[in-house]
């Protein structure tokens, strides 16, 4: 490992990586935490830093800790490109590594099984420990305790994460927490590179979210039949049941969304990305198998299926990554860290709604390979997911000591389950009767587009070119949005006999129209959606949009139409 090699590697870094590396090498402390959006290149940064430290004689050994076995092999493969030899098959049974390796890779679970074995390895040599997706080190108390016990003697610890966010009070090992002033403490990164900055630099792709609503029907244990539209205001229990029902492989919702996603993937391939691939993330293995069968029926081609973190998984992922096959279906393991750069379409077919999981899942399709590639994510029109899609650029640090109650989603119409309430979404608590799917709207750059969408609009959005710069996507969406608003405002010819809309359908349409006008205000002025909603509420009166009645919604719509600036 020569100085010439390290110099070449440093020159090939992206600008943000060079800035982060300079800060890291100037850092005199043992710990450094890098927060960078998924797909930005954390692995390359870490391995370049390792080469610099090893060349300078600061370290003699590298230990890489990952969340999964697959990522051990992935790290070893990338490390080889940096002339670093990493053993991905280290065993605590022997505790030995061949002399021609620079170090080894393990998992957080592996460290928890024998922390003292790792501690002895660290004490024997000057060691750099790379903690990949370090937020996972707090997944279990024993994991966090073991990581601290094993790696406290290390000369250097480099923590990497795309989402330094946890919903509990389990501290992230070796992370720095600073008091905020309200009795809480917030994790602090030594270097932060967010999605917005990465998008401006062309490091990641612009992401178009296509939200699908529809009516879900289920029968309660008491025998009552319930019908609910995805995205409507409801208690957490009802929202979860509608969500579970929509994802049922035997229903119409998921089949319709998979067909739409395949059309979008074919558009990307025809439009200049011939090897574009699609990923379906399922809730469990049973759903994954069922979705794979649906895709085979839709496309005529059997998709790759990855069900668990077993020996064959890495080989199947690698084979898919290097092929031009259209689809891969997986459960959780492909949602985090796994690098398949050609993925351009994601179907979010899981009922996990945490910010951390959502960001990592979307991270699978945002890695830029060349200029102008776009990514598309298909998701249920659930308020929680819509909010996460609208806040792609939000920084979510880990907070210790935060209150356990959460009213973050009240304005969005998502009522959280209260402490002590029984979760009745488990198997047998209700019977899924079916769910229909219809295109709701598009979310891009924090704005909602096509809020009065119909079947023709869906086909237009599915046909958006796959090679566009972010500003070109915005321009195209704005043009279609204005056309839809103008169409909605134009006098309608009196049609023949038709069904009168039910009151809840009228309210839903009014809410969409209001959101559409709020979105246009954002595009014209940059005023945030929440500020515009608050302005309309202040002038017109009434509760939040999610629970406003028809008269209140009409008043706000009239106000925004008269005040378009």
Residue pairs with C-beta under 8 A, 6 or more apart in sequence:
1 51
1 54
1 55
1 83
1 84
2 55
3 55
5 51
5 83
6 48
6 51
6 52
6 55
9 48
9 51
9 82
10 18
10 21
10 48
10 52
13 21
13 44
13 45
13 48
14 41
14 201
14 203
15 201
16 36
16 40
16 193
16 197
16 198
16 201
16 203
17 41
17 44
17 45
17 48
19 191
20 34
20 36
20 45
20 191
20 193
21 45
21 48
21 49
21 52
23 190
23 191
24 32
24 34
24 49
24 158
24 190
24 191
25 49
25 52
27 190
30 154
30 155
30 156
30 157
31 157
31 159
31 174
31 175
31 176
32 156
32 157
32 158
32 159
32 190
32 191
33 134
33 159
33 160
33 161
33 164
33 174
33 175
33 176
33 187
33 188
33 189
33 190
33 191
34 42
34 45
34 46
34 158
34 159
34 160
34 161
34 189
34 190
34 191
34 193
35 161
35 162
35 164
35 189
35 191
35 192
35 193
35 395
36 42
36 45
36 160
36 162
36 191
36 192
36 193
36 198
37 162
37 193
37 194
37 195
37 198
37 204
37 363
37 366
38 162
38 163
38 359
38 360
38 362
38 363
38 364
38 366
38 367
39 198
39 203
39 204
39 363
39 366
39 367
39 368
40 162
40 193
40 198
40 203
40 204
41 203
42 132
42 160
42 162
43 75
43 78
43 132
43 160
43 339
44 78
45 160
46 130
46 132
46 158
46 160
47 78
47 79
47 82
47 84
48 82
49 158
50 59
50 62
50 82
50 84
50 128
50 130
50 158
51 82
51 83
51 84
53 59
53 128
53 156
54 60
54 62
54 84
54 102
54 128
58 126
58 128
58 155
58 156
59 125
59 126
59 127
59 128
59 155
59 156
60 125
60 126
60 127
61 102
61 103
61 121
61 122
61 125
61 126
61 127
61 128
62 84
62 86
62 102
62 103
62 127
62 128
62 130
63 103
63 104
63 105
63 106
63 118
63 121
63 122
63 127
63 128
63 129
63 130
63 151
63 154
64 72
64 75
64 79
64 86
64 103
64 104
64 105
64 106
64 129
64 130
64 132
65 105
65 106
65 107
65 108
65 111
65 129
65 130
65 131
65 132
65 137
65 147
66 72
66 75
66 105
66 106
66 107
66 108
66 132
66 133
66 337
67 107
67 108
67 132
67 133
67 136
67 336
67 337
68 107
68 309
68 333
68 336
68 337
69 107
69 309
69 313
69 314
70 309
70 313
70 314
70 317
70 333
70 338
71 105
71 132
71 337
71 338
72 88
72 89
72 105
72 106
72 107
73 88
73 105
73 314
74 314
74 337
74 338
74 339
75 86
75 88
75 105
75 132
76 86
76 87
76 88
76 105
79 85
79 86
79 102
80 86
84 102
84 103
85 100
85 101
85 102
86 101
86 102
86 103
86 104
86 105
87 97
87 98
87 101
87 103
87 104
87 105
88 104
88 105
90 97
90 104
90 105
90 106
92 110
92 113
92 114
92 117
92 118
95 117
95 120
95 121
97 103
97 104
103 127
106 118
108 136
108 137
108 139
108 143
108 146
108 147
109 143
111 118
111 143
111 146
111 147
111 150
112 140
112 142
112 143
112 146
115 145
115 146
115 147
115 149
115 150
116 149
116 150
118 150
118 151
119 149
119 150
119 151
119 152
119 153
121 127
122 129
122 150
122 151
122 153
122 154
123 153
126 155
127 151
127 153
127 154
127 155
127 156
128 154
128 155
128 156
128 157
128 158
129 151
129 154
129 156
129 157
129 158
130 158
130 160
131 137
131 147
131 151
131 157
131 158
131 159
131 160
131 173
131 174
132 160
132 337
133 160
133 161
133 162
133 336
133 337
134 159
134 160
134 161
134 164
134 172
134 173
134 174
134 175
135 161
135 163
135 164
135 165
135 166
135 172
135 356
135 398
136 143
137 143
137 144
137 147
137 172
137 173
138 144
138 166
138 168
138 170
138 171
138 172
138 173
139 170
140 170
141 170
144 170
144 171
144 172
144 173
147 173
147 174
148 173
148 174
151 157
151 173
151 174
157 174
159 172
159 174
159 175
162 359
162 360
162 363
163 355
163 356
163 359
163 360
163 396
164 172
164 175
164 187
164 189
164 396
164 397
164 398
165 355
165 356
165 359
165 396
165 397
165 398
166 172
166 356
166 398
167 354
167 356
169 400
169 401
169 402
171 177
171 398
171 400
172 187
172 398
175 187
175 188
175 398
176 187
176 188
177 185
177 186
177 187
177 188
177 398
177 400
178 185
178 186
178 188
179 185
180 186
180 399
183 401
184 399
184 400
184 401
184 402
185 399
185 400
185 401
186 397
186 398
186 399
186 400
187 397
187 398
187 399
188 397
189 397
192 395
194 393
194 395
195 204
195 366
195 392
195 393
196 392
196 393
198 204
199 205
199 206
199 470
202 368
202 371
203 368
204 366
204 367
204 368
205 344
205 365
205 366
205 367
205 368
205 373
205 374
205 375
206 374
206 375
206 444
206 445
206 468
206 469
206 470
206 473
207 362
207 365
207 366
207 374
207 375
207 376
207 377
207 392
207 444
208 374
208 375
208 376
208 377
208 442
208 443
208 444
208 461
208 464
208 473
209 376
209 377
209 379
209 386
209 389
209 442
209 443
209 444
210 260
210 264
210 376
210 377
210 378
210 379
210 439
210 442
210 461
210 462
211 231
211 379
211 380
211 381
211 385
211 386
211 389
211 439
211 440
211 441
211 442
211 443
212 230
212 253
212 256
212 257
212 260
212 378
212 379
212 380
212 381
212 437
212 438
212 439
212 440
213 229
213 230
213 231
213 380
213 381
213 437
213 438
213 439
213 440
214 229
214 230
214 246
214 253
214 256
214 435
214 436
214 437
214 438
215 227
215 228
215 229
215 230
215 435
215 436
216 227
216 228
216 229
216 230
216 241
216 242
216 243
216 245
216 246
216 253
216 434
216 435
217 225
217 226
217 227
217 245
217 433
217 434
217 435
218 225
218 226
218 241
218 242
218 245
218 430
218 431
218 432
218 433
219 225
219 226
219 430
219 431
219 433
220 226
220 430
221 424
221 428
221 429
221 430
225 433
226 238
226 241
228 234
228 238
228 239
228 241
228 242
229 242
229 504
229 508
230 242
230 243
230 246
230 380
230 381
230 382
230 435
230 440
231 381
231 382
231 383
231 386
231 413
231 440
232 413
232 504
232 508
233 413
233 415
233 546
233 547
234 242
234 413
234 415
235 415
235 417
236 414
236 415
236 416
236 417
236 421
237 417
237 421
237 423
237 424
237 425
239 382
239 383
239 414
240 351
240 423
240 425
241 424
241 425
241 430
242 435
243 351
243 380
243 382
244 351
244 425
244 432
245 251
245 253
245 432
245 433
245 434
245 435
246 253
246 254
246 380
246 435
246 437
247 253
247 254
247 283
247 287
247 349
247 350
247 351
247 380
248 254
248 432
248 434
248 435
249 286
249 287
249 290
249 291
249 293
249 294
250 290
250 432
251 432
251 434
251 435
252 434
252 435
252 436
252 437
253 380
253 435
253 436
253 437
254 291
254 294
254 349
254 437
255 294
255 298
256 436
256 437
257 347
257 349
257 378
257 437
258 280
258 291
258 294
258 295
258 298
258 347
259 298
260 378
260 439
260 458
260 462
261 278
261 280
261 345
261 347
261 376
261 378
262 278
262 295
262 298
262 299
262 326
262 327
263 462
264 345
264 376
264 378
264 462
265 276
265 277
265 278
265 326
265 327
265 344
265 345
267 462
267 463
267 464
267 465
267 466
268 276
268 344
268 345
268 374
268 376
268 466
269 275
269 276
269 326
269 466
271 465
271 466
271 467
272 465
272 466
272 467
273 342
273 344
273 373
273 466
273 467
274 324
275 324
275 342
276 342
276 343
276 344
276 345
276 466
277 320
277 324
277 325
277 326
277 327
277 328
277 340
277 342
277 343
277 344
277 345
278 326
278 327
278 328
278 343
278 344
278 345
278 346
278 347
279 327
279 328
279 329
279 330
279 334
279 340
279 343
279 345
279 346
279 347
279 364
279 365
280 288
280 291
280 295
280 303
280 327
280 328
280 329
280 330
280 346
280 347
280 349
281 330
281 331
281 332
281 334
281 335
281 346
281 347
281 348
281 349
281 350
281 361
282 288
282 291
282 329
282 330
282 331
282 349
282 350
283 331
283 349
283 350
283 351
283 352
284 331
285 307
285 308
285 331
287 349
288 305
288 307
288 329
288 330
288 331
289 305
289 307
291 329
291 349
292 302
292 303
292 305
292 329
295 303
295 327
295 329
296 302
296 303
299 326
299 327
301 325
301 326
301 327
303 325
303 326
303 327
303 328
303 329
304 316
304 317
304 319
304 320
304 325
304 327
304 328
304 329
305 316
305 328
305 329
305 330
306 313
306 316
306 317
306 328
306 329
306 330
306 331
306 333
306 334
307 313
307 330
307 331
308 331
308 333
309 333
313 333
317 328
317 334
317 338
317 340
320 328
320 340
321 339
321 340
321 341
321 342
328 334
328 340
328 343
334 340
334 364
335 357
335 360
335 361
335 364
336 360
336 361
336 363
337 360
338 364
339 367
340 364
341 367
341 369
342 369
343 364
343 365
343 367
343 375
344 365
344 373
344 374
344 375
344 376
344 466
345 365
345 375
345 376
345 377
345 378
346 361
346 362
346 364
346 365
346 375
346 376
346 377
346 378
347 377
347 378
347 379
348 358
348 361
348 362
348 377
348 378
348 379
348 380
348 385
350 357
350 361
351 425
352 358
353 382
353 384
353 385
353 388
355 388
355 396
356 396
358 385
358 388
359 388
359 392
359 396
362 377
362 392
365 375
365 376
365 377
366 375
371 469
372 467
372 468
372 469
372 472
373 466
373 467
374 464
374 465
374 466
374 467
374 468
374 473
377 389
379 385
379 386
379 389
381 440
381 441
382 414
383 409
383 412
383 413
383 414
383 546
384 409
384 412
384 414
386 412
386 443
387 409
387 412
387 414
389 443
390 443
390 446
390 447
390 448
390 529
391 446
392 446
393 446
404 419
405 416
405 419
406 416
407 416
409 415
409 416
410 544
410 546
411 530
411 533
411 544
411 545
411 546
412 546
413 544
413 545
413 546
413 547
417 423
424 430
439 450
439 453
439 454
439 455
439 457
439 458
439 461
440 453
441 448
441 449
441 450
441 451
441 453
441 512
441 515
442 448
442 449
442 450
442 453
442 461
442 477
443 449
444 473
444 474
444 477
445 470
445 473
445 474
446 522
446 529
447 477
447 519
447 522
447 523
447 529
448 515
448 516
448 518
448 519
448 529
449 477
449 478
449 480
449 481
449 516
449 519
450 457
450 461
450 477
450 480
450 481
450 484
450 516
451 484
451 512
451 513
451 515
451 516
451 519
452 484
452 485
452 487
452 488
452 509
452 512
452 513
452 516
453 461
453 484
457 480
457 484
460 480
461 480
464 473
464 476
468 476
474 523
478 520
478 523
481 516
481 519
481 520
481 523
482 520
484 516
485 516
485 517
485 520
488 513
489 561
501 509
503 550
506 550
507 549
507 550
507 553
510 550
510 553
510 554
510 557
511 545
511 546
511 548
511 553
513 553
513 557
514 536
514 545
514 553
514 556
514 557
514 560
515 545
517 557
517 560
517 561
518 529
518 532
518 533
518 536
518 560
519 529
520 564
521 527
521 532
521 560
521 564
522 528
522 529
522 532
524 564
524 565
525 565
532 560
533 544
533 545
536 556
536 559
536 560
537 543
537 544
537 545
537 556
539 559
540 552
540 555
540 556
540 559
541 552
541 555
542 548
542 549
542 552
542 555
542 556
543 552
545 553
545 556
548 556
